[in-house]
Amino acid sequence: MFVAGALALSGVRALLEIPYYLTLSRGSVLIGGALILGLALPIGIGIFLRRRSAFFWAQVYLWLKFIGGFIVLPVYWYFIHAQIGRLTLRSLPELLVTAALLGLIFWTSSEKFRYEPDA
């Protein structure tokens, strides 16, 4: 349930940022990123409703976000070297949260948490 809430919250936050990007920043890359991050909302709702496919898509989404975070840091370092400290402080907590959510998904889907009534 915690993973569902965390994913849904980040998806809602990303979708609520889209009007800001449309009106003030006019960044099409930011709008596309917000739409992709907004996919976390239906995934979180699916996990809350205990859909098996939502668990699969949550793992795919979180793995892509985790790997993408490690790709973005060197790109930031190369292109925006002067602001790397600020950008690292913004993206490093996101990587830690993503790793924690992945760990929670794997932990709760392990054999230890499966309920099988006695026969």
C-alpha positions, -999 to +999 in steps of 0.1 A: +000+000+000+029+024+008+043+019-027+009+026-043+005+058-023+041+070-031+037+063-068+002+079-070+015+110-051+044+114-075+022+109-105-003+135-093+025+160-085+039+156-120+005+160-137-002+191-116+030+207-128+020+205-165-001+237-164+029+255-150+051+242-178+025+252-204+021+287-192+053+299-177+083+277-187+072+267-222+095+237-221+083+208-242+109+185-227+096+193-192+060+187-204+070+153-219+089+144-187+059+153-166+036+132-187+060+102-183+062+107-146+024+111-145+022+074-155+029+067-119-006+077-110-025+049-128+002+024-117-002+034-081-040+031-084-036-003-100-014-015-071-039-002-046-066-023-064-042-052-062-038-057-100-010-081-108-001-062-140+003-030-120+030-046-099+048-056-131+045-021-146+056-005-113+088-026-114+094-016-150+087+021-143+109+022-112+138+003-129+137+027-158+136+057-135+165+043-114+187+035-145+177+069-161+188+087-129+223+072-132+224+081-168+213+117-162+240+125-136+270+121-160+251+140-186+245+168-162+282+167-153+293+170-189+269+197-201+261+217-170+293+214-150+288+247-131+254+236-116+263+200-109+261+204-071+225+218-072+214+193-098+229+164-079+212+175-047+179+174-066+183+141-083+200+120-056+171+119-032+148+108-061+173+079-068+172+069-031+134+070-030+132+050-062+156+024-048+136+022-016+103+017-035+120-011-056+132-027-025+097-026-009+081-041-040+106-070-041+104-075-003+066-076-003+064-099-033+087-124-017+076-158-004+077-144+032+047-122+026+025-146+006-006-157+026-015-193+020-042-207+043-037-241+058-052-269+038 
